Amino acid sequence: MLAWLGVPFVVRTASVDESVRAGEAPGAYLERVVALKLDAVRALALGEAAGVLVADTIVVAPGGPILGKPANDDEARAMIERLAGATHEVSTRFALAPAAAGAPVAHAQTVTARVTFRAVSRDEAVAYAATGEGRDKAGAYAVQGRAMAFIDRLEGSYSAVIGLPLSEVAVAIRALGWG
């Protein structure tokens, strides 16, 4: 998605603990995990990189719990069934910072969208989970894939639901003079 902006980039991945702490609010979770990702990426060999972009996305089910990535197809099915016939929130937080470790964050922002699923039958949820499409996705679904058939309404940034609020990132990059 970043390539669509015409901004040169190199992908670096860093592993961080994305476990939700007991009683942790969704916003606090996102802030913590994005900060951990930023520190982890900055610790890598970044070459001539001028800046770093990191992001994380969560799905908050009706009633408030954060739905992470499913451990297996049964958990994926249960997540889809929990979201079925209801509206949930998807929040993506991103941070832009200089590549130098310890430098202050130049821009951080959380973008939230509301997604409404139609009623989804158990057979549909089982069949979707079996495709594996949502195995590595928060909330067990990919809005840009087969799960699109479950969505009645999406209010807010579609790209934030995919995992990077492209409009907001583009504005921030330009405001910082990075692109």
Secondary structure by P-SEA (a helix, b strand, c coil): ccccccbbbbbbbbbccccccccccaaaaaaaaaaaaaaaaaacccccccccccbbbbbbccccccccccccaaaaaaaaaaaccbbbbbbbbbbbbcccccccccccbbbbbbbbbccccaaaaaaaaaacccccccccccccccccccccccccccccccccaaaaaaaaaaaaccc
